[in-house]
Amino acid sequence: MASESKRRILDSIKFKTVDRVPITFRATEKATMKLMKYFGINNPADFIGNRKELVKRLGADIWSSGARLDKFSVFLPEYKGPAAREPYIEDDQYYYTIGVNTVKSEVSPFYGVNPPLAEIDNAEELHAGFLTSKLDFYDFSKMINRYADERISYEKIKDDQDSIISIGNLTTIFMICTFLRGTENFLIDLVANKKLAEKIIAEVSDFCLEYAERELGAFADKAQYYGTWDDVAGQDGILFSPELFKKYFVPVYKKLIEKVQKHNLIFGWHVCGSVHEFMPYMIDAGIDVFDVVQTSARNMDLETIYKLYGRNVCIHGGVDVQKVLLNKKPSEIKAEVAKIKDLWGTRGGVIIAPSHMILPETPVENILAVYGQDV
């Protein structure tokens, strides 16, 4: 049986009436540590052990991550391929397993350092199967929690009333292209070196779809949520034209979403920035959840989001971490949260959350204000 919080979230995604608007928590490690210490929680660095206590103290419904509703219930296949080369790290998103170089940073890992395909000049230099040949490195019969902690293994959480078990790894189609080729190179390729761009996209797409097929075949009956992300936009707008998005990426997403929803999983798409020109295509493709709703980006204010998408896709996010949480007074933050509740009401279709990971320098009183609390 699902807990009230879990049921509230799932009902809101399905646009069912809820007793109150659900709300989630997500933050950087340093911001989380500040909260743990503020609440006097023992062993504050043990996020896994204290995850439910922190959520309870905040008055949130669940602890989310960037692209998943439940941070601690994300599962990946066991990997048996080559390790990351120093000085790069083995990231828990598994990008290192496909040759993407990743380094640590204060907020989150920085992917795509020294892109391995940066020096390629034409499509003929890429050998067929340069990604799909790596699929046999993954053992989908052994799905493990991405934090590799026995306390949150599948056997330990499968009957947990709060957990929303998630999959959805290595299907960030555009981002994988940029991590392998370099963002600037790949964006230029889309216009000036189309044969190379098309070969990269084709191989990445084949890999993503086959990876998803195997992942779903192995674990879909145990999961409820499929979360992926693709940062195809910036603060001021999309990174390339709607025509290119429609031609190269939408068909792949349609196939991916069809695979996911065939197994009755919820499909969540996380994207930062001002993404209006792409959203109609993704809603038409069938996404269930639009995450993160970055209201500080151009024309991404709450009223516009509600008007355009409020009855078409469930929103997860809406409380801006860059400007609102960092700079506003607690009373103003509470007013921002109240605005979301007033717009959507209890009709479903929204899950309030920080628009991304709460930043380390965010004052504790501002974080508490999101959840209606005072210092």
N, C-alpha and C positions, 0 to 999 in steps of 0.2 A: 504493500500500500504506500502511495506517495504521501509525503508530508504536505502540510498546508502550503508551505512556500513553493515546493516543487509543483504542486498542482496549480497554484496561482500563476506561475511562470508559463507552464504548458498551456493553460487555458487562455492566457493573454495572447500567446503566439497564434492560437486558433481563433482569435477574435470572439472568445466567449466572455460573458460578463464575469467580472472578478469582484471579490469583496473589497479589495483595495488595489491600487496600482503596484505591481511588483517592482522591486529595486535591488540592484546587485552592487557588489563592491569589486573594484580592481585597482591595484596600485603597484608602484615600484617597490623593490625590497626595502629601501630606506624609509619610504613613507609608511609602509606597513609596520616596520620596526617602531617607528614613532608612536603609532596607534597602540601596538602591543604594550609598550611601556606606559603609555598614558593610562590604559585600562588596568595596569598592574598584573598582566597575565604572566604567569611563570614560564621560564624558558622561552622568551619572546622570539628567538631565532628559529624555533621549531614551528614553522608555518603549518606543516601537515598535521602535527599533533594538536595544534591550537586553532585549526581552521574553523571549526564549528563554534568555538567559544567566541572568537572575534566577530563572526557573523552575528551571533546572538547579541553581543554587547552593542554592536552598531545598530541593530534593528534591521539588517539587510535580509534578503531572502537566500542569497547564495554568493559565493566568492567566484567571480568570473576571471577570465584572462582576455587577451586581445581578441581572439576569434572564437572562443568557446564559452558557453554559458557556465560550465563548471571547470574551474582551473585544475582541480586535482583528480579529475576522472577522464583524462585523455589517454587513449591507448594507441600504441604503435607496434608494428611488427618487429620481431627481433632482427637485428642487423648483423650480418656475418661477413661484411666486406672490409676493404682497407680502412685503416684509421685515418684521422685527419693528420695532415702534415704540420709540424711546428713551423711557425708560431700560432697556427690557427687552432680553433677549438672544435670540439665535437658538440654542436648545438643540439638542444632537445627538440628542434623542429626537423632534424635529419637533413638539413641542406648539405652538410659536409659529405653525406653519403652519395651525392650526385656530383661532387667536385666543386661545390660552392665554398669559397673561403670566407670564414667568419671569425671575427675578433670580439672580445668583450668590450662593453661600454657601460657607463654608469646606469643608464636607463634600461636598455635592452641590447641584445647582441647586434652587432653591425655586420650585415650580410653583404656578400658580393665584393669583398676586397680582392684586388688583383684578379679580375675576371679571367678565367682560363681560355675563353674564346676571343679575348680582346684583340689579338694580333691577326686573326683570320681576315682575309681580304675577299674571298669569294666562296660560293657554296660548295665548289668542288673540293675544297680543303677539308670539309667535314665528312667523316666517314659515316656510313649508314649505321644506325643503331648505337650511336655514341652515348645515348642515355638508356634506351630500352634494354641494352645488353646488361645493365646493372640490376634489372628487376630480380634476377635470381639471387641477389645478395640478401633479400628480405625473406624471412620465414614467417609467413602469415598464419601459420598454424600455432605460433607462439606470440600472442599479442601481450605486450607488457605496458604497464603504466609509464608514461614518459619521465616520471621522477624516479623510477626504479626503486621505490620504497615499498617494502612488503606490507606496510600498514594500509596502503591504498591499492593493493593488487586487485584484480577482478574478483577473485574469490572472497576478498574481504569487504568489497563494496557492492557486490551484485544485489544484495538485499537491503542496502542502505536506503532509507526513505527519502533522503535529501539529494542523493547523487543523480546527476544527469550525465550518463556515460556518453562520451564523445569520441568520434574518430574524424578523419578528414585531414590527412597529412600529405604534403608534397603535391598539392593540386593548385598552387598559386601560379597560374599559367603565365601571365605577363611578368610577374616578378622573377620567376625562374629564368625566363629569357634574359632579363636585365642582369640578374646575378651572374649568369654565365658569360654574357657578352659585354656587360657594362651598360648603364642606363643611356648615356649619351650616344654610344655607338649603336645601340639597338634602335633608339628613336630615329637616328639618321638612316639606319638600314631600312626601316619601314617606308621611307620615302625614296631614298637614293640607291639602295642596294637590296631590292625586293627579293631577288632570288635567294640571297643569304638569309634575310629575315624569314622568308617562307620556309626554308629548310629547318631553321632553328625552331620556329613555331610548330612545324609538323612533328618534329622529333619530341619536343617538350609535350605537345598535346598527346601524342601516342603514349608516352611514358605516363603522364598524369592519368589518362583514362584507364590504362591497363593496371596501374597501381591501385586506383580506386576500385576497379572491378575485383581485384584479388582481396583488397581490404574489406570490401563489402561482403564478399563471399565468405570470408572467414569470421566476420565479427558483427555484421549488421543486425543479426538477431539478438545481440547482447547490448546494442547501443540505441540511443534515442536521438542523438544530435550529430550532424555532420557540419563541422565548421571549417571554412577556408577563408582566405583573404587575398586581396590583390590591390595594391596601392596604385591605381591607374589615374589618380588625380592628385593635385597639390592644393595649397591654400586658395589659389586664385582660379582654379579650374582644371579641366582634364589635361592629360599630358600629350594626347594625340587625338586625332579627329574621330568623331562618331562613326564615320564611314569605315575607317580602319578597324575600329572596335567591332563593328557589326560584321565586317568581312572575316576577320581573323580569330576573334575571341568568343563572340556570342555563340557560334555553332558548337564550339567545344564545351562551353558552359551548359548549353542545352543538353548535350549528351551526358555530361556529368550529373546535372540535376535530375535528369530522367533516371539514371542509374540509382541515384540516392533515394529518390522518392518511390521507386519501384519497391524498395525495402521499407517503406513507411517511416523513413527518418526525416527529421526536420533539417532543412538546408539553410545554414546561415552564411551570409557573405559580409565580410568585414572590409571596409574601405575607408580610408581617411580622405579629407579634403572636400572640395566642391565637385561633386560627381553627378550633377543634375543631368548632363547630356547623355550619360550612360545608364542612368537608373531605369528609364522606361524599357530598355532592352533586357535588363536583368529581371525586372518584375515580370515581363512577358515570358522570360525563360523559366520563371517559376520559383525564385528565391522566396523563402518563408520569413527570414529575418534579415534586416538591414542594420548593420553594426558598423560604425560607431556614432554616426550622426554628429559630426564635428561642427558645432554651431558657430565657431569663430571663423570658419572658412566662408568664402564669398557666397552670399545668398543662401546660406544654410541655416538661417534663423528658424526657430521652432515653428512659428506661424506658417512659414513657407513649406517646411517639411510636412506639417500636418495637412495643409491644403493639397499638396501634390501627392503624398503617399500615405496619409493617415488611415485610409480604408483599404489600401492595396497590399501592404506589407507590414509586418510587425517591426517596430523600431526598438533597438537596444542601444541606449546611450543618451545623449542629449544634454549632459551637464559638462560644459566645456572645461577641460583641465588646463588649457593654456592661459586663458584670460579671466574666466569667471572664478575658478577655484583658486588661482594664484593671487588675484588682485582685488576681488570683491569682498565686501563685508559679509559676515555670516547672514545677516538679515537679507541681503541681496541674493545670496545663494539660495536661501529658503524660498525667496520669491520666484527664482528661476525654476526650482523644483515644483512649486505650486502651479506655475504656468503650464508645465507639462501635464500635471494632473487635471487642470481645468480644461485643456484642449482635448485630451483623450477621454477623460472621465473614467468610468469603470467598465467601458464597453470592450476592453481588450485592445490589442494592437500596439501596446507599448510596454517596454521594460526600462524603467529609469536606471541610468548608470553613468558613471564618469565617461566622458567621450574617448578616453583611452586610459592608460595606467596613470594614476594620480602621481604627480611629480614629487621628487624628494623634498623640495623646498616649500611645498604646500603647508600652510599652518594647520595644526590639528583642529583648531576651532572651525576652520573652513570645511575640513573633511566631515566633521561631526554635523555641520549644518545641512549637508546633503541628506542626512538621515534624520533630520528634524531634531537634533540634539544640541545642547549648549554645553560649553565648558563648565 
